[in-house]
Amino acid sequence: MIIVVMGVSGSGKTTVGSALADKLGCAFRDADALHPAENVLAMAEGKPLTDAMREPWLTVLESLLFDHQSRGEALVLACSALKRAYRDRLFERISGGLFVYIAGTRDQILPRLMQRQGHFFPSSLLDSQFRDLQEPAEDEPVLTVPVTLSVEQAVAEILPHLSHDAQTREE
């Protein structure tokens, strides 16, 4: 099972994704750690990424997901996946994957982002993420979880929507 926990920066993707992977006993990766150095530098300087800047990063992520699935290994990936085209690309070679969209408003997420320490993404870029965000459509393999849930509540909300194989790993 491939699960991508998505949403804008500060929504809790990494925290929820890591907790979910722990519960399932599977690998977890944070897509932020896979950005090219020039992307990290641009964001740290408060510059939003363009589609062209995201291209090499998406290539790495697409390969990561495919490699895990082709080896029969479950993976939870925390990734913004803001645009439909990015999500389509990530699951282009994946069957049975699920996006978990952590949904919230700017007013709900900004205080969380401002309290976060040790991350290269400045709170000043949140508005650019909301501008880029294309909320998932009904025809996408997505489960929407409100940002207002605790980590434990979010994981409990996600588990019943996973395949039987993924759920049996947690027992």
DSSP file (Angstrom, degrees, kcal/mol; ACC not computed):
  #  RESIDUE AA STRUCTURE BP1 BP2  ACC     N-H-->O    O-->H-N    N-H-->O    O-->H-N    TCO  KAPPA ALPHA  PHI   PSI    X-CA   Y-CA   Z-CA
    1    1 A M              0   0    0      0, 0.0    74,-2.1     0, 0.0     2,-0.5   0.000 360.0 360.0 360.0 132.3    0.0    0.0    0.0
    2    2 A I  E     -a   75   0A   0     72,-0.2    96,-2.3    94,-0.2     2,-0.4  -0.957 360.0-176.9-110.6 123.2    1.3    3.4   -0.9
    3    3 A I  E     -ab  76  98A   0     72,-2.7    74,-2.9    -2,-0.5     2,-0.6  -0.986   9.8-165.4-124.4 127.2   -0.2    6.3    1.1
    4    4 A V  E     -ab  77  99A   0     94,-2.6    96,-2.8    -2,-0.4     2,-0.7  -0.955   8.9-154.6-113.4 114.8    0.7   10.0    0.4
    5    5 A V  E     -ab  78 100A   0     72,-2.6    74,-2.5    -2,-0.6     2,-0.2  -0.807  29.2-178.1 -88.4 117.3   -0.3   12.3    3.2
    6    6 A M  E     + b   0 101A   0     94,-3.0    96,-2.9    -2,-0.7     2,-0.2  -0.733  19.8 102.5-122.8 163.0   -0.8   15.7    1.5
    7    7 A G        -     0   0    0     73,-0.9    75,-0.1    72,-0.4    96,-0.1  -0.834  66.0 -49.5 150.8 176.9   -1.6   19.3    2.3
    8    8 A V  S >  S-     0   0    0     94,-0.4     3,-1.7    -2,-0.2     5,-0.3  -0.236  74.7 -74.8 -70.8 164.8   -0.1   22.7    2.6
    9    9 A S  T 3  S+     0   0    0      1,-0.3    -1,-0.2     2,-0.1   104,-0.2  -0.354 120.6  25.9 -60.2 135.9    2.9   23.3    4.8
   10   10 A G  T 3  S+     0   0    0     -3,-0.1    -1,-0.3   102,-0.1   102,-0.1   0.427  85.6 112.9  90.1  -0.4    2.1   23.2    8.5
   11   11 A S  S <  S-     0   0    0     -3,-1.7    -2,-0.1   101,-0.1    -3,-0.1   0.679  93.2-103.0 -78.6 -16.3   -1.0   21.0    8.1
   12   12 A G  S  > S+     0   0    0     -4,-0.2     4,-2.8    -5,-0.1     5,-0.4   0.641  72.1 143.2 105.1  18.7    0.7   18.1    9.9
   13   13 A K  H  > S+     0   0    0     -5,-0.3     4,-2.8     1,-0.2     5,-0.2   0.924  75.7  43.1 -56.0 -49.1    1.6   15.9    7.0
   14   14 A T  H  > S+     0   0    0      2,-0.2     4,-2.6     1,-0.2     5,-0.2   0.919 116.2  47.0 -67.4 -44.2    4.9   14.7    8.6
   15   15 A T  H  > S+     0   0    0      2,-0.2     4,-1.9     1,-0.2    -2,-0.2   0.944 119.1  39.2 -64.5 -49.0    3.5   14.2   12.1
   16   16 A V  H  X S+     0   0    0     -4,-2.8     4,-2.6     2,-0.2    -2,-0.2   0.924 117.0  50.8 -67.5 -44.5    0.4   12.3   10.9
   17   17 A G  H  X S+     0   0    0     -4,-2.8     4,-2.5    -5,-0.4    -2,-0.2   0.906 111.0  47.8 -61.0 -43.2    2.3   10.4    8.3
   18   18 A S  H  X S+     0   0    0     -4,-2.6     4,-2.3    -5,-0.2    -1,-0.2   0.913 113.2  48.1 -64.3 -43.3    5.0    9.3   10.7
   19   19 A A  H  X S+     0   0    0     -4,-1.9     4,-2.2    -5,-0.2    -2,-0.2   0.891 112.1  50.0 -64.6 -39.6    2.4    8.2   13.3
   20   20 A L  H  X S+     0   0    0     -4,-2.6     4,-2.3     2,-0.2    -2,-0.2   0.925 110.3  49.3 -64.8 -44.7    0.5    6.3   10.6
   21   21 A A  H  X>S+     0   0    0     -4,-2.5     5,-2.2     1,-0.2     4,-1.5   0.902 110.6  51.2 -61.6 -41.2    3.6    4.5    9.4
   22   22 A D  H  <5S+     0   0    0     -4,-2.3     3,-0.2     1,-0.2    -1,-0.2   0.930 110.7  48.6 -59.8 -45.2    4.5    3.6   13.0
   23   23 A K  H  <5S+     0   0    0     -4,-2.2    -2,-0.2     1,-0.2    -1,-0.2   0.880 116.9  41.9 -63.0 -39.1    1.0    2.1   13.4
   24   24 A L  H  <5S-     0   0    0     -4,-2.3    -1,-0.2    -5,-0.1    -2,-0.2   0.626 106.6-126.6 -83.3 -14.2    1.2    0.2   10.2
   25   25 A G  T  <5 +     0   0    0     -4,-1.5     2,-0.2    -3,-0.2    -3,-0.2   0.884  67.7 121.4  69.3  38.7    4.8   -0.9   10.8
   26   26 A C      < -     0   0    0     -5,-2.2    -1,-0.2    -6,-0.1    49,-0.2  -0.741  67.4 -74.2-127.9 175.9    6.0    0.4    7.4
   27   27 A A  E     -c   75   0A   0     47,-1.0    49,-2.2    -2,-0.2     2,-0.4  -0.322  39.2-159.9 -70.3 150.7    8.5    2.9    6.0
   28   28 A F  E     -c   76   0A   0     47,-0.2     2,-0.4    -7,-0.0    49,-0.2  -0.996   9.3-179.5-130.9 138.3    7.9    6.6    6.2
   29   29 A R  E     -c   77   0A   0     47,-2.2    49,-2.5    -2,-0.4     2,-0.6  -0.993  20.7-142.4-135.0 145.9    9.6    9.3    4.1
   30   30 A D  E >   -c   78   0A   0     -2,-0.4     3,-1.6    47,-0.2     4,-0.3  -0.939   9.2-150.6-106.1 118.2    9.2   13.1    4.1
   31   31 A A  G >  S+     0   0    0     47,-3.1     3,-1.7    -2,-0.6     4,-0.3   0.770  92.8  69.9 -60.8 -26.3    9.3   14.5    0.6
   32   32 A D  G >  S+     0   0    0     46,-0.4     3,-1.2     1,-0.3    -1,-0.3   0.853  93.1  57.7 -59.2 -33.0   10.7   17.8    2.0
   33   33 A A  G <  S+     0   0    0     -3,-1.6    -1,-0.3     1,-0.2    -2,-0.2   0.590 102.4  56.3 -73.1  -9.3   14.0   15.9    2.7
   34   34 A L  G <  S+     0   0    0     -3,-1.7    -1,-0.2    -4,-0.3    -2,-0.2   0.361  77.4 117.1-105.6   3.7   14.2   14.9   -1.0
   35   35 A H  S <  S-     0   0    0     -3,-1.2    19,-0.1    -4,-0.3     5,-0.0  -0.451  75.0-104.3 -67.4 142.4   14.1   18.4   -2.5
   36   36 A P    >>  -     0   0    0      0, 0.0     4,-1.8     0, 0.0     3,-1.0  -0.337  34.0-109.5 -60.3 152.2   17.2   19.5   -4.4
   37   37 A A  H 3> S+     0   0    0      1,-0.3     4,-2.5     2,-0.2     5,-0.2   0.847 118.1  57.5 -55.3 -37.4   19.4   21.9   -2.5
   38   38 A E  H 3> S+     0   0    0      1,-0.2     4,-2.1     2,-0.2    -1,-0.3   0.833 105.5  50.8 -67.2 -30.0   18.5   24.8   -4.7
   39   39 A N  H <> S+     0   0    0     -3,-1.0     4,-2.6     2,-0.2     5,-0.2   0.915 110.0  49.0 -69.8 -42.9   14.8   24.3   -3.9
   40   40 A V  H  X S+     0   0    0     -4,-1.8     4,-2.6     1,-0.2    -2,-0.2   0.923 112.3  49.0 -61.4 -44.1   15.5   24.3   -0.2
   41   41 A L  H  X S+     0   0    0     -4,-2.5     4,-1.6     2,-0.2    -1,-0.2   0.920 110.4  50.6 -61.8 -44.9   17.5   27.5   -0.6
   42   42 A A  H  <>S+     0   0    0     -4,-2.1     5,-2.8     1,-0.2    -2,-0.2   0.932 113.3  44.8 -60.1 -46.6   14.8   29.2   -2.6
   43   43 A M  H ><5S+     0   0    0     -4,-2.6     3,-2.0     1,-0.2    -1,-0.2   0.907 109.5  55.1 -65.8 -40.4   12.1   28.4   -0.1
   44   44 A A  H 3<5S+     0   0    0     -4,-2.6    -1,-0.2     1,-0.3    -2,-0.2   0.817 106.9  52.5 -60.9 -29.3   14.4   29.4    2.8
   45   45 A E  T 3<5S-     0   0    0     -4,-1.6    -1,-0.3    -3,-0.2    -2,-0.2   0.375 125.3-105.5 -86.1   3.9   14.8   32.8    1.1
   46   46 A G  T < 5S+     0   0    0     -3,-2.0    -3,-0.2     1,-0.3    -2,-0.1   0.671  75.3 138.4  83.3  17.5   11.0   33.1    0.9
   47   47 A K      < -     0   0    0     -5,-2.8    -1,-0.3    -6,-0.2    -2,-0.1  -0.853  50.7-129.8 -99.1 123.7   10.7   32.3   -2.9
   48   48 A P        -     0   0    0      0, 0.0     2,-0.2     0, 0.0    -5,-0.0  -0.378  27.6-110.5 -67.6 149.6    7.9   30.0   -3.9
   49   49 A L        -     0   0    0     -2,-0.1     2,-0.2     1,-0.0   -10,-0.0  -0.535  25.7-140.6 -80.1 146.5    8.8   27.1   -6.2
   50   50 A T     >  -     0   0    0     -2,-0.2     4,-1.7     1,-0.1     5,-0.1  -0.533  29.6-104.3 -94.3 168.4    7.7   27.0   -9.8
   51   51 A D  H  > S+     0   0    0      1,-0.2     4,-1.1     2,-0.2    -1,-0.1   0.901 123.6  54.0 -58.8 -40.5    6.5   23.9  -11.6
   52   52 A A  H  4 S+     0   0    0      1,-0.2     3,-0.3     2,-0.2    -1,-0.2   0.877 107.0  50.6 -63.3 -37.7    9.9   23.7  -13.4
   53   53 A M  H  4 S+     0   0    0      1,-0.2     4,-0.5     2,-0.1    -1,-0.2   0.828 110.6  50.0 -68.7 -30.8   11.7   23.8  -10.0
   54   54 A R  H  X S+     0   0    0     -4,-1.7     4,-2.7     1,-0.2     5,-0.2   0.681  88.5  87.8 -79.9 -17.6    9.5   21.0   -8.7
   55   55 A E  H  X S+     0   0    0     -4,-1.1     4,-2.0    -3,-0.3    -1,-0.2   0.898  89.2  42.9 -53.2 -53.6   10.1   18.7  -11.8
   56   56 A P  H  > S+     0   0    0      0, 0.0     4,-1.9     0, 0.0    -1,-0.2   0.871 114.8  52.7 -64.4 -32.8   13.3   16.9  -10.6
   57   57 A W  H  > S+     0   0    0     -4,-0.5     4,-2.4     2,-0.2    -2,-0.2   0.918 108.1  49.6 -65.2 -45.0   11.7   16.5   -7.1
   58   58 A L  H  X S+     0   0    0     -4,-2.7     4,-2.9     1,-0.2    -1,-0.2   0.864 107.6  55.4 -63.3 -35.6    8.6   14.9   -8.6
   59   59 A T  H  X S+     0   0    0     -4,-2.0     4,-2.0    -5,-0.2    -1,-0.2   0.924 109.2  46.7 -61.9 -44.7   10.7   12.6  -10.6
   60   60 A V  H  X S+     0   0    0     -4,-1.9     4,-2.3     2,-0.2    -2,-0.2   0.923 114.4  47.4 -62.3 -45.1   12.5   11.4   -7.5
   61   61 A L  H  X S+     0   0    0     -4,-2.4     4,-2.5     2,-0.2     5,-0.2   0.911 109.7  52.1 -65.3 -43.1    9.2   11.0   -5.6
   62   62 A E  H  X S+     0   0    0     -4,-2.9     4,-2.3     1,-0.2    -1,-0.2   0.918 112.4  46.4 -59.2 -43.7    7.5    9.1   -8.5
   63   63 A S  H  X S+     0   0    0     -4,-2.0     4,-3.0    -5,-0.2     5,-0.2   0.895 110.0  53.9 -65.7 -40.8   10.4    6.6   -8.6
   64   64 A L  H  X S+     0   0    0     -4,-2.3     4,-2.2     2,-0.2    -2,-0.2   0.939 111.4  44.6 -58.9 -48.7   10.4    6.2   -4.8
   65   65 A L  H  X S+     0   0    0     -4,-2.5     4,-2.4     1,-0.2    -2,-0.2   0.926 115.4  47.5 -63.1 -45.4    6.7    5.3   -4.8
   66   66 A F  H  X S+     0   0    0     -4,-2.3     4,-3.0    -5,-0.2     5,-0.2   0.917 110.6  51.9 -63.2 -43.7    7.1    2.9   -7.8
   67   67 A D  H  X S+     0   0    0     -4,-3.0     4,-1.4     2,-0.2    -1,-0.2   0.916 111.0  47.4 -60.8 -43.8   10.1    1.2   -6.3
   68   68 A H  H  <>S+     0   0    0     -4,-2.2     5,-2.9    -5,-0.2     4,-0.3   0.942 115.0  45.3 -63.1 -46.7    8.4    0.6   -3.0
   69   69 A Q  H ><5S+     0   0    0     -4,-2.4     3,-1.5     1,-0.2    -2,-0.2   0.908 109.8  53.9 -65.6 -39.9    5.3   -0.8   -4.7
   70   70 A S  H 3<5S+     0   0    0     -4,-3.0    -1,-0.2     1,-0.3    -2,-0.2   0.789 110.2  48.3 -66.8 -25.2    7.2   -3.0   -7.1
   71   71 A R  T 3<5S-     0   0    0     -4,-1.4    -1,-0.3    -3,-0.3    -2,-0.2   0.444 117.3-115.4 -88.6  -1.4    9.1   -4.5   -4.1
   72   72 A G  T < 5 +     0   0    0     -3,-1.5     2,-0.4    -4,-0.3    -3,-0.2   0.751  68.9 142.0  74.5  23.7    5.7   -5.1   -2.4
   73   73 A E      < -     0   0    0     -5,-2.9    -1,-0.3    -6,-0.2    -2,-0.1  -0.840  49.4-128.9-104.0 132.8    6.7   -2.7    0.4
   74   74 A A        -     0   0    0     -2,-0.4   -47,-1.0   -49,-0.1     2,-0.3  -0.472  29.4-175.6 -73.8 149.4    4.2   -0.3    2.1
   75   75 A L  E     -ac   2  27A   0    -74,-2.1   -72,-2.7   -49,-0.2     2,-0.5  -0.987  21.2-157.1-149.0 136.6    5.2    3.3    2.3
   76   76 A V  E     -ac   3  28A   0    -49,-2.2   -47,-2.2    -2,-0.3     2,-0.5  -0.980  19.6-170.1-110.4 124.6    3.8    6.4    3.8
   77   77 A L  E     -ac   4  29A   0    -74,-2.9   -72,-2.6    -2,-0.5     2,-0.6  -0.965  16.6-147.9-117.6 126.8    5.0    9.6    2.2
   78   78 A A  E     +ac   5  30A   0    -49,-2.5   -47,-3.1    -2,-0.5   -46,-0.4  -0.854  38.7 151.7 -89.6 120.9    4.4   13.1    3.5
   79   79 A C        -     0   0    0    -74,-2.5   -72,-0.4    -2,-0.6    -2,-0.1  -0.984  51.7-132.4-154.6 135.8    4.2   15.4    0.4
   80   80 A S        +     0   0    0     -2,-0.3   -73,-0.9   -74,-0.2    -1,-0.1   0.919  31.4 177.8 -58.0 -45.8    2.4   18.6   -0.3
   81   81 A A        +     0   0    0    -75,-0.1     6,-0.1     1,-0.1    -1,-0.1   0.884  11.2 168.1  43.3  51.0    1.1   17.3   -3.7
   82   82 A L        +     0   0    0    -75,-0.1    52,-3.2    51,-0.1     2,-0.3   0.821  48.4  56.2 -68.4 -34.9   -0.7   20.6   -4.1
   83   83 A K  S  > S-     0   0    0     50,-0.2     4,-2.1     1,-0.1     3,-0.4  -0.734  78.6-126.8-106.5 149.8   -1.8   20.3   -7.7
   84   84 A R  H  > S+     0   0    0     -2,-0.3     4,-3.0     1,-0.2     5,-0.2   0.891 111.8  57.4 -55.7 -41.6   -3.8   17.7   -9.5
   85   85 A A  H  > S+     0   0    0      1,-0.2     4,-2.0     2,-0.2    -1,-0.2   0.874 106.3  49.4 -60.7 -36.8   -1.0   17.3  -12.1
   86   86 A Y  H  > S+     0   0    0     -3,-0.4     4,-2.6     2,-0.2    -1,-0.2   0.929 112.4  47.2 -66.6 -44.4    1.5   16.4   -9.3
   87   87 A R  H  X S+     0   0    0     -4,-2.1     4,-1.9     1,-0.2    -2,-0.2   0.913 111.8  50.1 -65.0 -42.2   -0.9   13.9   -7.7
   88   88 A D  H  < S+     0   0    0     -4,-3.0     4,-0.3     1,-0.2    -1,-0.2   0.913 112.1  48.9 -60.7 -41.7   -1.6   12.3  -11.1
   89   89 A R  H >< S+     0   0    0     -4,-2.0     3,-1.2    -5,-0.2     4,-0.4   0.920 108.1  53.0 -64.7 -44.2    2.1   12.1  -11.8
   90   90 A L  H 3< S+     0   0    0     -4,-2.6     3,-0.3     1,-0.3    -1,-0.2   0.868 118.3  36.1 -61.0 -36.6    2.9   10.5   -8.4
   91   91 A F  T >< S+     0   0    0     -4,-1.9     3,-1.2     1,-0.2    -1,-0.3   0.257  83.7 109.7-101.3  12.7    0.4    7.7   -8.9
   92   92 A E  T <  S+     0   0    0     -3,-1.2    -1,-0.2     1,-0.3    -2,-0.1   0.875  94.9  24.6 -55.5 -40.2    0.9    7.3  -12.7
   93   93 A R  T 3  S+     0   0    0     -4,-0.4     2,-0.4    -3,-0.3    -1,-0.3   0.184 107.5  97.6-110.0  15.8    2.6    3.9  -12.1
   94   94 A I    <   -     0   0    0     -3,-1.2     2,-0.4   -25,-0.0     3,-0.1  -0.858  53.9-159.0-109.5 137.3    0.9    3.1   -8.8
   95   95 A S  S    S+     0   0    0     -2,-0.4   -93,-0.2     1,-0.1    -3,-0.0  -0.953  74.9   7.0-113.6 137.0   -2.1    0.9   -8.3
   96   96 A G  S    S+     0   0    0     -2,-0.4   -94,-0.2     1,-0.2    67,-0.2   0.645  85.9 150.7  75.7  15.8   -4.3    1.1   -5.2
   97   97 A G        -     0   0    0    -96,-0.1     2,-0.4    -6,-0.1   -94,-0.2  -0.318  31.2-148.0 -76.2 164.5   -2.6    4.1   -3.7
   98   98 A L  E     -b    3   0A   0    -96,-2.3   -94,-2.6    -2,-0.0     2,-0.5  -0.999   5.6-149.6-137.1 133.5   -4.4    6.5   -1.4
   99   99 A F  E     -bd   4 142A   0     42,-3.1    44,-2.5    -2,-0.4     2,-0.6  -0.865   9.0-158.3 -94.2 135.0   -3.9   10.2   -0.8
  100  100 A V  E     -bd   5 143A   0    -96,-2.8   -94,-3.0    -2,-0.5     2,-0.7  -0.958  11.4-157.4-112.3 110.3   -4.8   11.5    2.7
  101  101 A Y  E     -bd   6 144A   0     42,-2.6    44,-3.1    -2,-0.6     2,-1.0  -0.792   6.4-153.5 -94.2 115.8   -5.5   15.2    2.4
  102  102 A I  E     - d   0 145A   0    -96,-2.9   -94,-0.4    -2,-0.7     2,-0.4  -0.794  24.8-161.5 -88.9 104.7   -5.1   17.1    5.7
  103  103 A A  E     + d   0 146A   0     42,-2.1    44,-3.0    -2,-1.0    45,-0.3  -0.702  24.2 137.1 -98.3 135.7   -7.6   19.9    5.0
  104  104 A G        -     0   0    0     -2,-0.4     2,-0.2    42,-0.2   -96,-0.1  -0.980  45.2-101.6-163.9 167.5   -7.6   23.2    6.9
  105  105 A T     >  -     0   0    0     -2,-0.3     4,-2.1     1,-0.1     3,-0.3  -0.468  36.7-108.0 -90.5 165.9   -8.0   26.9    6.4
  106  106 A R  H  > S+     0   0    0      1,-0.2     4,-3.0     2,-0.2    -1,-0.1   0.905 121.5  54.8 -57.1 -42.5   -5.2   29.5    6.4
  107  107 A D  H  4 S+     0   0    0      1,-0.2    -1,-0.2     2,-0.2     0, 0.0   0.801 110.8  45.4 -65.1 -28.7   -6.4   30.7    9.8
  108  108 A Q  H  4 S+     0   0    0     -3,-0.3     4,-0.5     2,-0.1    -1,-0.2   0.842 120.6  37.7 -79.2 -34.6   -6.2   27.2   11.2
  109  109 A I  H  X S+     0   0    0     -4,-2.1     4,-2.4     2,-0.1     3,-0.3   0.834  99.8  70.6 -91.6 -34.6   -2.7   26.4    9.7
  110  110 A L  H  X S+     0   0    0     -4,-3.0     4,-2.5     1,-0.2     5,-0.2   0.899  98.6  49.7 -54.6 -47.2   -0.8   29.7   10.0
  111  111 A P  H  > S+     0   0    0      0, 0.0     4,-1.2     0, 0.0    -1,-0.2   0.893 111.7  49.8 -60.8 -36.7   -0.5   29.6   13.8
  112  112 A R  H  > S+     0   0    0     -4,-0.5     4,-0.8    -3,-0.3     3,-0.3   0.914 111.8  48.3 -64.1 -43.0    0.8   26.0   13.6
  113  113 A L  H >< S+     0   0    0     -4,-2.4     3,-0.6     1,-0.2    -1,-0.2   0.880 108.4  53.7 -66.4 -38.8    3.3   27.0   11.0
  114  114 A M  H 3< S+     0   0    0     -4,-2.5    -1,-0.2     1,-0.2    -2,-0.2   0.773 108.5  50.3 -68.8 -25.1    4.6   30.0   13.0
  115  115 A Q  H 3< S+     0   0    0     -4,-1.2    -1,-0.2    -3,-0.3    -2,-0.2   0.651  87.6 105.3 -84.7 -16.3    5.2   27.8   16.0
  116  116 A R    <<  -     0   0    0     -4,-0.8     2,-0.3    -3,-0.6     3,-0.2  -0.415  53.5-165.5 -70.6 137.8    7.2   25.2   14.0
  117  117 A Q        +     0   0    0      1,-0.1     3,-0.1    -2,-0.1    -2,-0.1  -0.895  58.8  28.1-122.6 152.9   11.0   25.4   14.5
  118  118 A G  S    S+     0   0    0     -2,-0.3     2,-0.4     1,-0.2    -1,-0.1   0.720  85.9 117.9  76.8  22.5   13.9   23.9   12.6
  119  119 A H        -     0   0    0     -3,-0.2    -1,-0.2     2,-0.1    -3,-0.0  -0.950  62.4-138.4-123.3 144.7   12.2   23.8    9.2
  120  120 A F  S    S+     0   0    0     -2,-0.4    -1,-0.1    -3,-0.1    -2,-0.0   0.667  77.4  95.7 -74.0 -15.9   13.4   25.7    6.1
  121  121 A F        -     0   0    0    -76,-0.1     2,-0.2   -75,-0.0   -77,-0.1  -0.657  67.8-146.5 -84.3 114.5    9.9   26.7    5.0
  122  122 A P    >   -     0   0    0      0, 0.0     3,-2.0     0, 0.0     4,-0.2  -0.496  19.1-122.9 -80.2 149.6    9.0   30.2    6.2
  123  123 A S  G >  S+     0   0    0      1,-0.3     3,-1.7     2,-0.2     4,-0.3   0.736 106.0  75.7 -61.5 -21.5    5.4   31.0    7.2
  124  124 A S  G 3  S+     0   0    0      1,-0.3     3,-0.3     2,-0.1    -1,-0.3   0.698  89.8  57.8 -64.3 -17.6    5.5   33.8    4.6
  125  125 A L  G <> S+     0   0    0     -3,-2.0     4,-1.6     1,-0.2     3,-0.3   0.474  77.7  93.0 -90.9  -2.1    5.1   31.2    1.9
  126  126 A L  H <> S+     0   0    0     -3,-1.7     4,-2.2     1,-0.2     3,-0.2   0.904  81.8  54.8 -59.5 -41.8    1.9   29.8    3.2
  127  127 A D  H  > S+     0   0    0     -4,-0.3     4,-2.0    -3,-0.3    -1,-0.2   0.879 105.2  53.4 -60.6 -36.9   -0.3   32.1    1.0
  128  128 A S  H  > S+     0   0    0     -3,-0.3     4,-1.9    -4,-0.3    -1,-0.2   0.860 107.4  52.2 -66.7 -33.0    1.6   30.8   -2.1
  129  129 A Q  H  X S+     0   0    0     -4,-1.6     4,-1.9    -3,-0.2    -2,-0.2   0.916 108.9  48.6 -68.3 -41.6    0.8   27.2   -1.1
  130  130 A F  H  < S+     0   0    0     -4,-2.2    -2,-0.2     1,-0.2    -1,-0.2   0.857 110.1  52.9 -66.2 -32.8   -2.9   28.0   -0.8
  131  131 A R  H  < S+     0   0    0     -4,-2.0    -1,-0.2    -5,-0.2    -2,-0.2   0.900 114.2  42.2 -65.6 -39.4   -2.8   29.7   -4.2
  132  132 A D  H  < S+     0   0    0     -4,-1.9    -2,-0.2    -5,-0.1    -1,-0.2   0.748  90.3 110.8 -77.5 -24.4   -1.3   26.6   -5.7
  133  133 A L     <  -     0   0    0     -4,-1.9     2,-0.6    -5,-0.1   -50,-0.2  -0.306  44.6-172.6 -62.0 124.0   -3.5   24.2   -3.9
  134  134 A Q        -     0   0    0    -52,-3.2     3,-0.1    -2,-0.1    -1,-0.1  -0.943  28.6-130.0-111.8 104.7   -6.0   22.4   -6.1
  135  135 A E        -     0   0    0     -2,-0.6   -51,-0.1     1,-0.1   -53,-0.0  -0.223  35.3 -91.3 -56.9 142.5   -8.2   20.5   -3.6
  136  136 A P        -     0   0    0      0, 0.0     2,-0.2     0, 0.0    -1,-0.1  -0.209  41.8-130.9 -58.1 143.9   -8.6   16.9   -4.5
  137  137 A A    >   -     0   0    0     -3,-0.1     3,-1.8     1,-0.1     5,-0.1  -0.478  23.7-104.9 -92.2 165.0  -11.6   16.0   -6.8
  138  138 A E  T 3  S+     0   0    0      1,-0.3     4,-0.2    -2,-0.2    -1,-0.1   0.756 117.9  59.9 -61.9 -25.5  -14.1   13.2   -6.2
  139  139 A D  T 3  S+     0   0    0      2,-0.1    -1,-0.3     0, 0.0     0, 0.0   0.424  88.7  91.5 -86.5   3.6  -12.5   11.1   -8.9
  140  140 A E  S <  S-     0   0    0     -3,-1.8     2,-1.9     2,-0.0   -52,-0.0  -0.698  90.3-110.1 -94.4 150.7   -9.1   11.0   -7.1
  141  141 A P  S    S+     0   0    0      0, 0.0   -42,-3.1     0, 0.0     2,-0.4  -0.567  70.2 140.6 -77.3  84.5   -8.2    8.2   -4.6
  142  142 A V  E     -d   99   0A   0     -2,-1.9     2,-0.4   -44,-0.2   -42,-0.2  -0.968  44.6-162.1-137.6 143.4   -8.4   10.6   -1.6
  143  143 A L  E     -d  100   0A   0    -44,-2.5   -42,-2.6    -2,-0.4     2,-0.5  -0.995  22.2-144.6-117.6 127.3   -9.5   10.6    2.0
  144  144 A T  E     -d  101   0A   0     -2,-0.4   -42,-0.2   -44,-0.2   -44,-0.0  -0.827  17.1-176.1 -98.1 129.3  -10.0   14.1    3.5
  145  145 A V  E     -d  102   0A   0    -44,-3.1   -42,-2.1    -2,-0.5     2,-0.1  -0.987  28.0-117.3-123.6 128.9   -9.1   14.5    7.2
  146  146 A P  E >   -d  103   0A   0      0, 0.0     3,-1.6     0, 0.0   -42,-0.2  -0.405  13.3-132.9 -69.3 141.5   -9.6   17.8    9.0
  147  147 A V  T 3  S+     0   0    0    -44,-3.0   -43,-0.1     1,-0.3     7,-0.1   0.689 101.0  72.9 -63.2 -19.2   -6.6   19.5   10.4
  148  148 A T  T 3  S+     0   0    0    -45,-0.3    -1,-0.3     2,-0.0     2,-0.1   0.605  76.2  98.4 -75.8 -11.6   -8.4   20.0   13.7
  149  149 A L  S <  S-     0   0    0     -3,-1.6     2,-0.0     1,-0.1    -4,-0.0  -0.449  79.9-114.2 -74.1 149.7   -8.1   16.3   14.6
  150  150 A S     >  -     0   0    0     -2,-0.1     4,-2.7     1,-0.1     5,-0.2  -0.306  34.1-103.0 -69.6 167.4   -5.4   15.2   17.0
  151  151 A V  H  > S+     0   0    0      1,-0.2     4,-2.5     2,-0.2     5,-0.2   0.930 124.5  49.1 -58.6 -45.8   -2.7   13.0   15.5
  152  152 A E  H  > S+     0   0    0      1,-0.2     4,-2.3     2,-0.2    -1,-0.2   0.902 111.9  48.1 -62.4 -41.9   -4.3   10.0   17.2
  153  153 A Q  H  > S+     0   0    0      2,-0.2     4,-2.0     1,-0.2    -1,-0.2   0.900 110.7  51.7 -65.7 -40.3   -7.7   10.9   15.9
  154  154 A A  H  X S+     0   0    0     -4,-2.7     4,-1.8     2,-0.2    -2,-0.2   0.935 110.9  47.1 -62.6 -46.2   -6.4   11.4   12.3
  155  155 A V  H  X S+     0   0    0     -4,-2.5     4,-2.4     1,-0.2    -1,-0.2   0.917 111.8  51.0 -61.8 -43.1   -4.7    8.0   12.3
  156  156 A A  H  < S+     0   0    0     -4,-2.3    -1,-0.2     1,-0.2    -2,-0.2   0.838 109.9  51.0 -63.1 -32.5   -7.9    6.4   13.7
  157  157 A E  H  < S+     0   0    0     -4,-2.0    -1,-0.2    -5,-0.2    -2,-0.2   0.843 113.5  45.1 -70.8 -34.8   -9.8    8.1   10.9
  158  158 A I  H >< S+     0   0    0     -4,-1.8     3,-2.2     1,-0.2     4,-0.3   0.897  96.8  71.6 -77.6 -42.9   -7.4    6.8    8.2
  159  159 A L  G >< S+     0   0    0     -4,-2.4     3,-1.8     1,-0.3    -1,-0.2   0.821  91.5  55.3 -50.7 -45.5   -7.0    3.2    9.2
  160  160 A P  G 3  S+     0   0    0      0, 0.0    -1,-0.3     0, 0.0    -2,-0.1   0.698 104.3  57.7 -64.4 -14.6  -10.5    1.9    8.2
  161  161 A H  G <  S+     0   0    0     -3,-2.2    -2,-0.2    -4,-0.2     2,-0.2   0.437  88.0  96.2 -93.8  -0.4   -9.9    3.2    4.7
  162  162 A L  S <  S-     0   0    0     -3,-1.8  -159,-0.0    -4,-0.3     5,-0.0  -0.504  85.7 -90.5 -89.1 159.7   -6.8    1.2    4.0
  163  163 A S     >  -     0   0    0    -67,-0.2     4,-2.1    -2,-0.2     5,-0.2  -0.215  37.6-109.6 -62.7 157.8   -6.7   -2.1    2.3
  164  164 A H  H  > S+     0   0    0      1,-0.2     4,-2.1     2,-0.2     5,-0.2   0.882 118.4  56.5 -56.5 -41.0   -7.0   -5.3    4.3
  165  165 A D  H  > S+     0   0    0      1,-0.2     4,-0.9     2,-0.2    -1,-0.2   0.908 107.9  46.8 -60.1 -43.4   -3.3   -6.1    3.7
  166  166 A A  H >> S+     0   0    0      1,-0.2     4,-0.6     2,-0.2     3,-0.5   0.899 111.7  51.2 -66.7 -40.0   -2.2   -2.8    5.1
  167  167 A Q  H >X S+     0   0    0     -4,-2.1     3,-1.0     1,-0.2     4,-0.5   0.854 103.4  57.8 -67.8 -34.0   -4.4   -3.1    8.2
  168  168 A T  H >< S+     0   0    0     -4,-2.1     3,-0.6     1,-0.3    -1,-0.2   0.758  96.4  64.5 -70.4 -21.5   -3.2   -6.6    9.0
  169  169 A R  H << S+     0   0    0     -4,-0.9    -1,-0.3    -3,-0.5    -2,-0.2   0.793  97.8  56.4 -66.3 -26.9    0.4   -5.3    9.3
  170  170 A E  H <<        0   0    0     -3,-1.0    -1,-0.2    -4,-0.6    -2,-0.2   0.704 360.0 360.0 -80.1 -17.7   -0.7   -3.1   12.2
  171  171 A E    <<        0   0    0     -3,-0.6    -1,-0.2    -4,-0.5    -2,-0.1   0.474 360.0 360.0 -81.6 360.0   -2.0   -6.1   14.3
